[in-house]
Amino acid sequence: MQTCIPGLFWTRLLNWHINNERLYPWRSTKNPYHVLIAEFLLQQTNAELALTAYTEFLRLFPSILSLVHADPVDVENIIGRIGLTYRAQRLKQCAEAIVTTFDGQVPRSRNNLLTLPGVGPYIADAVLCYAFDEPTVPIDTNVIRLFSRFFGLKSNKSRPRTDKVLAENIAFLYPNPISRRENLAVLDFASLICKAKNPHCDLCPFSCLCAFTAIKTCHNN
């Protein structure tokens, strides 16, 4: 890989993001509870679909304590509309753990976040980045797809999300220091352009540098 390519990638990606950033309420807040709820709702869920649940959820349960004391059925009713209803129980358990173990405050330590029910590496890193401005790289399937395609990164694991070496290689390609701006740009680009199916390679501002595009061109020829 040429050393100039990561720099060009980020320059073009961030320029693209200026006019294409998706605006959601959880992106305009640094309230850790709000960010945590958003990340739970966004798991394997389209952002537009999660938006309706997020708004209703915070209207009914505006604080961690209100979620702790909520009727489980009311929580399930909201989550059930967007699928993966098991998240309702995990959210309740997560809130209870925050109250009993962390005095009602969402922890800002990655290790502490990972002790919470339902919180894995992605949610922990997302909360640290978007609520606390920590220089973390939340890595999900969207991030893996974009970086695997563009930089030709590969994983020998059946579930690349569990590949720590791949995660380290991806994080290494981010600017230092990393900020929420880069993370959001990657998420938006992966969602709007570098889609899992039928990616819009014709609209990609750096397709001429992309390993995935080069492979497709070779196959077509």
C-alpha positions in Angstrom: 0.0 0.0 0.0 1.4 3.4 -0.9 1.8 5.7 2.1 -0.1 8.5 0.4 -3.3 6.5 -0.1 -4.6 6.8 3.5 -4.1 10.6 3.3 -6.0 10.9 0.0 -8.7 8.6 1.3 -9.4 10.8 4.4 -9.1 14.1 2.5 -11.6 13.0 -0.1 -13.9 11.3 2.4 -14.1 14.3 4.7 -14.7 16.7 1.7 -17.5 14.4 0.6 -19.0 14.4 4.1 -19.3 18.2 4.2 -22.3 18.0 1.9 -23.5 14.5 2.7 -23.6 14.2 6.5 -26.7 12.6 7.9 -28.3 14.6 10.7 -29.8 12.7 13.6 -30.6 13.9 17.2 -28.2 11.5 18.8 -25.4 13.2 16.9 -26.2 16.6 18.3 -25.9 15.6 21.9 -23.2 14.5 24.2 -25.5 13.2 26.9 -24.1 9.8 27.6 -27.5 8.2 28.3 -28.9 9.5 25.0 -25.9 8.2 23.1 -26.1 4.8 24.8 -29.7 4.4 24.0 -29.1 5.4 20.4 -26.3 2.8 20.0 -28.5 0.1 21.4 -31.3 1.0 19.0 -29.0 1.2 16.0 -27.7 -2.4 16.4 -28.6 -4.2 13.2 -31.2 -1.5 12.5 -31.6 1.1 9.8 -31.0 4.6 11.2 -34.3 6.0 9.9 -36.2 3.2 11.6 -34.2 3.6 14.8 -35.0 7.3 14.8 -38.7 6.8 15.6 -37.9 4.5 18.4 -35.2 6.8 19.8 -37.6 9.8 20.0 -40.4 7.8 21.6 -38.0 6.0 24.0 -36.5 9.2 25.4 -40.0 10.8 25.7 -41.1 7.9 27.9 -37.8 7.2 29.7 -35.9 10.5 29.8 -33.3 9.3 32.4 -31.6 6.2 33.5 -33.7 6.0 36.6 -36.9 6.3 34.7 -35.8 3.3 32.6 -34.9 1.3 35.7 -38.4 1.8 37.0 -40.2 1.4 33.7 -42.6 -1.4 33.0 -40.7 -4.0 30.9 -43.8 -4.3 28.7 -43.6 -0.6 27.8 -40.0 -0.9 26.9 -40.7 -4.0 24.8 -43.5 -2.2 23.0 -41.1 0.4 21.7 -38.3 -1.9 20.8 -40.6 -4.5 19.3 -41.6 -2.0 16.5 -38.1 -2.1 15.1 -37.3 -5.7 15.8 -34.7 -7.5 18.0 -37.0 -7.2 21.0 -34.4 -8.8 23.3 -32.8 -5.4 23.4 -35.5 -4.2 25.7 -34.4 -6.6 28.5 -30.8 -5.8 27.9 -31.5 -2.0 28.1 -33.3 -2.5 31.4 -30.4 -4.6 32.8 -27.9 -2.1 31.5 -29.7 0.8 33.2 -29.9 -1.2 36.5 -26.2 -2.0 36.4 -25.4 1.7 35.8 -27.5 2.7 38.8 -26.2 0.0 41.2 -22.6 -0.1 40.1 -21.8 3.4 38.8 -24.1 5.7 40.8 -26.4 6.3 37.9 -23.6 7.7 35.7 -22.7 6.1 32.3 -19.0 5.1 32.9 -16.4 6.7 30.7 -14.0 3.9 31.1 -14.0 1.3 28.3 -13.4 -1.5 30.7 -16.3 -0.4 32.9 -18.6 0.0 29.8 -17.8 -3.5 28.7 -19.2 -4.8 32.1 -22.6 -3.5 31.2 -25.2 -6.0 29.9 -25.5 -5.7 26.1 -22.5 -3.5 25.7 -19.8 -4.9 23.4 -16.7 -3.2 22.0 -18.6 -1.3 19.3 -21.1 0.3 21.7 -18.4 1.0 24.3 -16.2 2.8 21.7 -19.1 4.6 20.3 -20.2 6.0 23.7 -16.6 7.0 24.4 -16.3 8.8 21.1 -19.6 10.5 20.7 -20.4 11.2 24.4 -16.9 11.8 25.8 -14.8 12.8 22.8 -12.4 10.0 23.4 -10.1 9.1 20.5 -11.7 5.7 19.8 -12.6 3.9 16.6 -16.0 2.1 16.8 -15.7 -0.7 14.4 -18.9 -2.5 13.0 -19.7 -4.3 9.8 -20.1 -1.0 7.9 -16.6 0.1 8.9 -15.1 -3.3 8.1 -16.8 -3.3 4.7 -15.5 0.1 3.6 -11.9 -0.5 4.8 -11.8 -4.1 3.5 -12.9 -2.9 0.1 -10.8 0.2 -0.2 -7.6 -1.0 1.3 -8.0 -4.7 0.5 -7.9 -5.8 4.1 -8.9 -9.4 4.8 -9.8 -11.5 7.7 -9.5 -15.3 8.1 -12.3 -15.4 10.6 -15.9 -16.4 9.8 -17.0 -13.3 11.7 -14.6 -10.5 10.9 -16.2 -8.4 13.7 -14.4 -10.6 16.2 -11.0 -10.3 14.4 -8.9 -8.2 16.7 -6.0 -8.1 14.2 -8.3 -6.7 11.6 -9.6 -4.1 14.0 -6.1 -3.0 14.8 -5.2 -2.7 11.1 -8.3 -0.6 10.5 -7.7 1.7 13.5 -4.1 2.1 12.3 -5.3 3.7 9.1 -7.3 6.4 10.9 -5.8 9.9 11.5 -4.1 10.6 14.7 -5.7 12.0 16.8 -9.0 10.5 15.8 -12.3 12.4 16.3 -16.0 11.9 15.9 -15.8 13.6 12.6 -13.9 10.8 10.9 -16.0 8.1 12.5 -19.3 9.7 11.3 -17.9 10.2 7.8 -17.1 6.5 7.6 -20.5 5.5 8.8 -22.3 7.8 6.4 -20.2 6.9 3.4 -20.7 3.2 4.1 -24.4 3.7 4.4 -25.0 5.9 1.4 -22.2 4.9 -1.1 -20.3 1.8 -0.1 -23.3 -0.3 0.5 -23.2 -4.0 1.2 -25.3 -4.7 -1.9 -25.1 -2.6 -5.1 -22.5 -0.1 -4.0 -22.5 3.2 -5.8 -18.9 3.0 -7.1 -19.8 5.5 -9.8 -20.4 8.1 -7.1 -17.3 7.3 -5.0 -14.8 10.2 -4.9 -11.9 7.8 -4.6 -12.9 4.8 -6.7 -9.7 5.2 -8.8 -7.7 4.2 -5.6 -10.0 1.5 -4.4 -8.9 -2.1 -4.3 -12.5 -3.4 -4.7 -13.1 -1.3 -7.8 -9.8 -2.5 -9.3 -10.9 -6.1 -8.8 -14.3 -5.5 -10.3 -12.7 -3.9 -13.3 -10.3 -6.8 -13.9 -13.3 -9.3 -13.6 -15.3 -7.3 -16.1 -12.4 -7.3 -18.6 
